[in-house]
Amino acid sequence: MPRLYLVVKERANTRLNEFVGEKKVLKEVLYKVYKNPLGLLKRAIFKTLIAPFKYRKGNDYDAQKYWHDRFSKYGKTLTASGDEGLSEEENRRDYERAVNTMMAVFRKEKIDFEQTQALEIGCGTGFYTQLLHDLKVKSYTGADITDMLFPELRQKFPDYHFIQKDVTTEEIITPPFDIIIMIDVIEHIVSKEKLAFAMENVQRCLKNNGFFIISPIMEISKKHLFYLHSWTIKEIKENFPDEEYTFRELMPFRQDALLVIKKL
């Protein structure tokens, strides 16, 4: 009986999380329909009909080409790495809320940035590069799947290092880091094998007593369209040995959650 109760409870919780997730998605869609119905329709046609034909590779997709084309289209705007359905100002407000959460994490973990070597996986337009620069990070490496925006980033941050790497298929050969940040990247990894490879990269590059900050962490695991996958905290934990890492409680982060992992 207790085992049956646990099974029923787990299934009920799963369905509840699915329902909550569906409500959040519906709310976002309705807002975008109200705000710009034609724009939403164009994006829906592109992402369901045109883009899969252009970028799909079996059960995966050509992420390098996808992000090269997206950064070519939007340049160094927050829309390039943010939500295409929101205006630049709306994306900026969203990112500013994210900064508040990040700063709370940094204060809680007492990170001394002037003595920190930082790696950002998915540096994109350089939004978090700027944040870490403002915090006087001693040493910074930004890795991205495309070098499309590297000329501008190198000009703006001449003391920082930028490398083109696909962390889901290529090893990052660098000194170990005190902190690794991976924001708005994981949802664009659509296979479990590539997720595992990326997390192995993190383990390999993170110093003892170092911190790994990752988002978004979702409530349910699900693939969306051709280039999106929601990953849960359970799936992330499967890639980190319990005896070597500690997991902080999930923190609300924009529309989803942020996870801090410390290497012992």
N, C-alpha and C positions, 0 to 999 in steps of 0.2 A: 504493500500500500504506500509506504513512504516514497519508494522509487517511482511509482505511478504518479504520485503527487508532484514530485520534482519534474518529471517529464512534462506533465500538463502545465505546470507553472512556467517552465522554460518556453514552451510553445506559446503560451499566452503573452509572455513578455516580448517574445519575438514579434508576434502579430501587433502588439501595442506599439513597439518601436517602428514597425513598418507603417502603421497608421499615422503616427506622428510625423514620420519622414514624408509620407505622401501629402499630408496637410501643408507642410512647409513648402514642398515643391509646387503644389497647387496655388498657394498664396503668392509665390514668386511669379508664376506664370500669369496669374490674373493681373498682377501689378503691371507686368510688361505688356499685356494685351491692352490694358487701359492707357498706358503711357505712350506706346508706339506700336499699334497692331500691325502695320505694314512692315515695320522693321523686324518684328517677331516672326512674321510669316516668311520673310526673305531668309532669315537665319535658319528657320526650321527646314525650309526647302534645301538650303545649302548643306546643312549638317545631316540630313536624313537621306538625301538623294545624290548630291554632287560630291561632297567631301568624302563619303565612303568609297566612291568609285576612284577618286583622286589619290587617297592616302592609304586605303586599306591594304594590309598584307596578311592574308589568311585570317586568323583570329586576332591579329594585332594590327598596328598601323605604323606608317613611316613618321615617327614623332619628330625627327630632325627636319624633314621637309615641311611638316605641318607648322612647327614653330618658326621656322625660317620665313614661311609665307605670311604667318600672322604678324610677326614683328615687322616685316616689310610693309604690310598694310597699315598698321597702327603706329609704327615708329616707337618712340620712347615715352608713349603715353601709358597711363595706368590701365586704360582699356585693353592694351595689348596683352597684359598679363592678368587682368581682372575679369570682370563680367561684361561681355560684349552687349548685354541687354541694358546696361546702365550707362548714364552719361559720365563724362570724365569727372565732373564734380561729385556725383554720387559714388563713383569708385574711390575718389580721394577721401571722402568721409568714411567709407568702409575701411580703407587702409589706415586712416588715422585712429579708428577704434581698435584696429589690430595692434597698432603701436602701443596703445595704452595697456593692452594685455601683455604684450612682450615686455614692456618696462616693468610691469608687476612681477613677471617671472624673473627677470634679471635681478630685481631688488631682493626677492625672496631667496634666491639661490646665492646671493652675495657674490656676483661675478665681477671680478676686477678686470675690466676691459683693457686697461693700459698694459696689462701683463698677459693678455689673451691672444692666442692664435685661433682664428676663426675660419671655418669653411662654410660657405653657403652653397647648397646644391639647388640649382635653378635660380641663378641671380637675376635672370630676365632683364628688366628695365633698370635695375639698380636701386629700387626703392629701399630695400633692407640694407643694401650696401651703404647708402647714405646714412641710415640710422646708425649702423655700426661705426661709420666714419665719425659721426657726431659724438659717439660715445668714446672716441679715441682708441679704437681697437688697435693693438700693437701690430698685428700681422693678419692680413685678410686674403683668402683665396676664394674667388667666385667661379663656380663650375656651371656650365650650361650646355645643353645639347646642340645649340647653334651659336655661332660667333657673330651673328648678324649685328648685334649692338655693342660688340666689344670695342670697336674704334672709339665710340663716344665714351664708354665707361673708362677706358684706359686714359683718355684725355682728361676726364673729370677726376679720376682717382689714380694718378700716376704712380703712387707708392704701393698700390694694390696689384694682386696677381689674378689674371683671368685665364681659365683653361676651358677648351671645348671638350666635353666628355659626355658620353651617354652612360650614366651611372648604373643603368640596368643591364649593360653588356660589357662595359670596360672598367678595369680596375683603376682607382685613383691612386697614383703613386706619388705620395707626398708625405712630409713629416706628420706625425700625429697632431691632432687639434684638441684644444681645450673645450671648444664649443662647435657643434655642427647644427646648422639651421636648414630645414627643408620645408618651406612653406609653399603651398599651392603647386606641388609637384606630384605627390603620391596619387592624387586622383587621376592623373594622366598616365599612370602605369596600369595597364589593363590585364596583365597576366600574373599569376601567382609566382611563376618561375622568375620573372623579371623583378618582382617585388622582393623576393628572397635575395637575388643578386645585389640589388640596391642596398638592402639592409646589411648584407655582408660587407659591402663597401664602407658603410658607416661604422660597423664594428672594427674594421681594420684600421680606420683613420682616427678613431676617438681615443684620447688619452684616458688613463685611469683617473677617476674623479672628474671626468669630463661630462658635459651635458649634450644631449641630442634633443632638439626641439623640432617637432613635426606636426603638421596640420595640412588638411583637415582630417580628423578622425570622425567617422560616421557611425550612426546607430545600427545600420544594417549593411550587409555586404551585397553589392549589386552592380552589374555593369550597365552603363547608360550609353546610348549612341555607339559610335565606333571608337571613341577616344577617351571615355570616362569610366572610372570604376570607383565605387565607394568601398573603402576598407575600414574594418572595425578595429578596436583596440585588441580584441582577441587575436586577430590575424597578425597584427604588429608584434604582439608578445610572442607568438610562435617562432619568431625569428631572433629572439634574444634569450640566452640562457638565464634562468631565474637566479642562479647563484652568482652571476657576474653583473647583473643590472638591477636597479630599482626603478619602479615606475611611480611617478607622482600622479595625483588625482587629475582627471581630465578637467580642463578649464574651458568655459565657453569662449569661443573665438569666432567672431563674425557670425555666420549662419550655422557653424558646426562646432568642433572642439579642437583643442590643442593639447598635445601630450608632451611631457618632459620626461626623458629617460636619463638616468645617471649611471655611468659605468663605475663599478666599485674598484 
